[in-house]
């Protein structure tokens, strides 16, 4: 017995962004667009506005999103949306933009954002009742290949020194345009980090006790595509065929994650990112080899299956270390300039007492191996 749910309508293929007017018009005539302020993406933002305005859709643009979106930044967008009511939310960018758009769509027309209430939606497996009648539909246009947020029911928000995830069926995008042309200008550092993020989504959901035949197929297909194509993308960033494979892998792994959940690397990476801001994929890469080392015996059968995807006779730990080295992400927390004080704060965090993926001793062993001193 298992559950599997994926309500997002996908528009996959090179050039599909041009179909945005036809896709968007079913959701209304006024759009709240959410993005980062990144200068290299401004031409894309202008293109999207032009496409929408060509059929009379008005655009209100909130462009204050930063990596690891904070509650304060989202509240700024919340006020803009409150003063400019819209019919739907359009997320353009990576996971930070999509997560921010989700939070804004979800809290639409509330008096204020009650973060304690939102963070109480803490299970990806619960089919929560409707939050309010004012939650807005979301259209996602990813410009990276890794976060999977366009096909999940999760949003990650930083509040203080914590990165907290909340879940709700209303956070699934109504529609998603997967146009790999939009990823051609990504710098290699982001391609590597988001690509490995997608790999861990697929891997963690694959070894999950909630994995099903459906999600396992998503996971295995995604991991194979990433193993075969991420290194090639870093060598030949303008190759659209390689980029298309990563776009597909990202979405497959996001589907698997939405239905089968994560394992220890994800909450540990969020613990790290809350105390020492860094790219989510980079934080995952830091803890992943140590996780494989300490979790192998319990997950031997599935880890060995994944290792065969590398098409060699090496053990999984060796394959992961070599893969991370190839994509430039084999680093320790020391390499990432995490101080001893910050590391001690990580070890003292109460999260390590409450994760369902192992006891404190197990999780501390992963963290200590990841520190690298």
C-alpha positions in Angstrom: 0.0 0.0 0.0 1.2 3.5 -0.8 0.1 7.0 -1.7 1.3 9.0 -4.8 0.0 12.4 -5.7 1.3 14.8 -8.4 -1.3 17.4 -9.5 1.0 19.9 -11.3 0.4 20.2 -15.1 3.8 20.1 -16.8 4.8 21.8 -20.0 8.2 20.3 -20.9 10.4 21.3 -23.9 12.6 23.8 -25.4 10.7 27.0 -26.3 7.6 26.2 -24.2 8.0 29.6 -22.4 6.3 31.1 -25.5 3.1 29.3 -24.5 2.9 31.3 -21.2 0.0 33.6 -22.4 -2.2 30.6 -23.2 -1.3 28.8 -20.0 -1.7 31.9 -17.8 -5.0 33.3 -19.1 -7.0 30.5 -17.4 -5.8 31.8 -14.0 -6.9 35.4 -14.3 -6.0 38.8 -15.6 -3.6 40.1 -12.9 -0.3 38.3 -12.1 2.0 38.6 -9.0 5.4 37.8 -10.3 8.1 36.7 -7.8 11.8 36.6 -8.6 15.3 37.6 -7.5 16.7 41.0 -8.6 19.6 39.3 -10.4 20.7 41.5 -13.3 21.4 38.7 -15.8 17.8 37.6 -15.5 16.3 41.0 -16.1 15.9 40.3 -19.9 14.0 37.1 -19.0 11.7 39.0 -16.6 11.1 41.6 -19.3 10.3 38.9 -21.8 7.8 37.3 -19.5 6.1 40.6 -18.7 5.8 41.2 -22.4 4.3 37.8 -23.1 1.7 38.4 -20.4 0.9 42.0 -21.2 0.4 41.0 -24.9 -2.9 39.4 -23.9 -3.8 42.0 -21.3 -2.5 40.4 -18.1 -1.3 43.0 -15.7 1.9 42.2 -13.9 2.9 43.2 -10.3 6.6 42.3 -9.9 8.1 41.5 -6.5 11.9 41.1 -7.2 13.4 41.1 -3.7 14.0 37.4 -3.3 17.4 36.4 -2.0 19.0 32.9 -1.6 17.6 31.2 1.5 14.5 33.4 1.6 13.8 34.9 5.0 10.5 35.5 6.8 11.2 39.3 6.7 11.6 39.3 3.0 8.4 37.3 2.5 6.5 39.7 4.7 7.7 42.6 2.4 6.2 40.7 -0.6 3.1 40.0 1.5 2.5 43.7 2.0 2.9 44.4 -1.8 0.4 41.6 -2.6 -2.0 42.9 0.0 -1.9 46.4 -1.6 -2.1 45.0 -5.2 -4.5 42.1 -5.2 -3.8 39.5 -7.9 -5.4 36.4 -9.4 -2.4 34.2 -9.5 1.3 34.0 -8.5 4.1 33.4 -11.1 7.4 32.1 -9.7 10.5 32.7 -12.0 13.8 31.4 -10.9 15.3 28.7 -8.7 14.1 27.2 -5.4 14.3 30.4 -3.5 11.9 32.2 -5.8 9.5 29.3 -6.1 9.4 28.8 -2.3 8.8 32.5 -1.7 6.0 32.5 -4.3 4.4 29.5 -2.5 4.5 31.3 0.9 2.9 34.4 -0.7 0.3 32.5 -2.6 -0.6 30.5 0.6 -1.0 33.6 2.9 -2.9 35.7 0.4 -5.5 38.0 2.0 -4.5 37.1 5.6 -4.3 40.0 8.0 -0.7 39.0 8.7 1.6 36.0 8.4 1.3 33.7 11.5 4.6 31.8 11.1 3.9 29.5 14.0 0.7 28.5 12.3 2.4 27.9 9.0 5.3 25.9 10.5 2.7 23.6 12.2 2.1 22.2 8.8 5.1 20.0 9.3 4.4 16.7 7.5 4.8 16.1 3.8 2.6 13.0 4.2 -0.5 14.7 5.7 -3.4 15.6 3.4 -4.2 18.8 5.2 -7.5 20.5 4.8 -7.8 23.7 2.8 -5.9 26.6 4.5 -8.2 29.4 3.2 -10.4 30.2 0.3 -8.0 32.8 -0.8 -4.9 30.7 -1.6 -3.7 31.7 -5.1 -2.8 29.3 -7.9 0.9 29.1 -8.7 2.6 28.9 -12.0 6.3 28.0 -11.8 9.0 28.7 -14.4 12.3 27.2 -13.1 15.6 28.6 -14.3 17.7 26.0 -12.5 17.7 22.2 -12.6 17.8 20.9 -9.1 15.5 22.2 -6.4 12.4 20.3 -7.5 10.2 22.9 -5.8 8.1 23.3 -8.9 6.6 19.8 -8.2 6.5 19.6 -4.4 4.2 20.6 -1.7 7.0 22.2 0.4 8.3 25.7 1.1 11.5 26.4 2.9 11.8 29.7 4.9 14.6 31.0 7.0 13.5 32.5 10.3 16.3 33.7 12.5 19.0 31.1 12.4 16.7 28.3 11.4 15.6 27.0 8.0 12.1 25.6 8.4 10.0 23.7 5.9 6.2 23.7 5.8 4.0 21.5 3.7 0.5 21.7 2.2 -1.2 20.3 -0.9 -2.0 23.9 -1.9 1.7 24.5 -2.3 1.9 22.3 -5.4 2.2 24.5 -8.6 -0.9 24.4 -10.7 1.2 24.6 -13.8 4.9 24.5 -14.6 6.9 25.4 -17.7 10.0 23.4 -18.0 12.0 25.1 -20.7 15.7 24.1 -20.6 16.7 27.2 -22.7 16.2 29.2 -19.4 19.1 27.2 -17.8 21.7 27.8 -20.5 23.2 30.9 -18.7 23.6 29.3 -15.3 27.1 29.5 -13.9 28.8 26.2 -13.3 28.7 26.6 -9.5 24.9 26.8 -9.5 24.6 24.1 -12.1 26.7 21.8 -9.9 24.9 22.7 -6.6 21.4 22.4 -7.9 22.3 19.2 -9.9 23.5 17.5 -6.8 20.5 18.8 -4.8 18.4 16.9 -7.4 20.5 13.8 -6.9 20.0 13.8 -3.2 16.2 14.3 -3.6 16.2 11.2 -5.7 18.5 9.2 -3.5 16.9 10.1 -0.1 13.4 9.4 -1.4 14.7 6.1 -2.9 16.0 4.8 0.4 12.9 6.1 2.3 10.7 3.6 4.1 7.8 5.3 2.2 9.3 4.7 -1.2 6.9 3.0 -3.6 7.2 1.4 -7.1 6.2 4.7 -8.6 8.6 6.9 -6.6 11.5 4.4 -7.0 11.2 4.6 -10.7 11.3 8.4 -10.6 14.3 8.2 -8.3 16.3 5.8 -10.3 15.7 7.5 -13.6 16.6 10.9 -12.1 19.9 9.6 -10.5 20.9 8.0 -13.8 20.3 11.2 -15.8 22.3 13.2 -13.3 25.2 10.8 -13.1 25.4 10.7 -16.9 24.9 14.4 -17.7 25.9 16.7 -14.8 29.6 16.5 -15.5 28.9 17.0 -19.2 26.9 20.2 -18.5 29.8 21.6 -16.5 32.2 20.9 -19.4 29.8 22.1 -22.1 27.3 24.5 -20.4 25.6 25.6 -23.7 24.7 22.1 -24.8 20.9 22.1 -24.7 20.6 18.3 -24.8 22.5 17.9 -21.6 20.5 20.7 -20.0 17.2 19.0 -21.1 18.3 15.8 -19.3 18.9 17.7 -16.1 15.6 19.5 -16.4 13.9 16.1 -16.6 16.0 14.7 -13.7 15.1 17.6 -11.5 11.4 17.1 -12.0 11.5 13.4 -11.6 13.4 13.7 -8.3 11.0 16.4 -7.1 8.1 14.1 -7.7 9.8 11.3 -5.8 10.6 13.7 -2.9 7.1 14.9 -2.7 5.7 11.4 -2.3 8.4 9.6 -0.4 10.2 12.2 1.6 13.8 12.9 2.5 16.4 11.4 4.9 19.1 12.8 7.2 21.1 14.8 4.6 18.3 17.3 4.0 17.6 18.4 7.5 21.3 18.4 8.4 22.0 20.6 5.4 19.2 23.0 6.4 20.7 23.1 9.9 24.0 24.0 8.4 22.4 26.6 6.0 20.5 28.2 8.8 23.6 28.9 10.9 26.1 29.5 8.0 24.3 30.6 4.8 25.5 28.7 1.8 24.0 27.1 -1.3 21.7 24.3 -0.3 23.3 21.9 -2.7 26.8 22.7 -1.4 25.6 22.0 2.2 24.2 18.7 1.0 27.4 17.8 -0.7 29.3 18.4 2.5 27.3 15.9 4.6 26.5 13.3 1.9 29.8 11.2 2.0 29.6 11.0 5.8 26.0 10.0 5.6 26.8 7.2 3.1 29.6 6.0 5.4 27.4 5.8 8.5 24.2 4.7 6.9 25.5 2.1 4.5 24.9 -1.1 6.6 21.2 -0.2 7.1 20.7 0.7 3.4 23.2 -1.7 1.8 20.9 -3.3 -0.8 19.6 0.0 -2.2 22.9 1.8 -2.0 24.5 -1.0 -4.0 21.8 -0.7 -6.6 22.5 3.0 -6.9 26.2 2.4 -7.2 25.6 0.3 -10.3 24.2 3.4 -12.0 27.8 4.6 -12.2 28.7 1.6 -14.5 31.7 0.4 -12.6 32.6 -2.1 -9.8 33.4 0.5 -7.2 31.6 0.8 -3.9 29.0 3.5 -3.4 31.1 5.7 -1.1 34.0 5.8 -3.6 31.6 6.6 -6.5 30.0 9.5 -4.5 33.4 10.9 -3.5 34.6 10.7 -7.1 31.4 12.2 -8.4 31.5 15.1 -6.0 35.2 15.7 -6.9 34.3 15.7 -10.6 31.6 18.4 -10.1 33.8 20.5 -7.7 31.7 19.8 -4.5 33.9 17.4 -2.5 34.5 19.7 0.4 34.3 19.8 4.2 32.7 22.4 6.5 36.2 23.7 7.2 36.6 24.2 3.4 33.3 26.1 3.5 34.8 28.4 6.2 32.5 27.2 9.0 34.1 28.3 12.2 34.5 26.0 15.2 32.0 28.2 17.1 29.4 27.9 14.4 30.1 24.1 14.2 29.6 23.8 18.0 26.3 25.6 17.6 25.2 23.1 15.0 26.1 20.2 17.3 24.2 21.7 20.1 21.0 22.2 18.1 18.0 20.5 19.5 17.0 19.3 16.0 19.6 16.5 16.4 17.4 15.1 19.2 14.2 15.0 17.2 14.9 13.9 13.7 13.3 10.6 12.7 16.4 9.4 10.8 18.6 8.3 13.6 19.6 9.1 17.2 21.9 12.0 18.2 25.0 9.9 18.3 24.4 8.8 14.6 23.7 12.4 13.4 26.6 13.8 15.4 29.0 11.3 13.8 27.9 12.5 10.4 28.4 16.1 11.3 31.8 15.5 12.9 33.0 13.6 9.8 31.7 16.4 7.6 33.6 19.1 9.6 36.9 17.6 8.4 39.4 18.7 11.1 
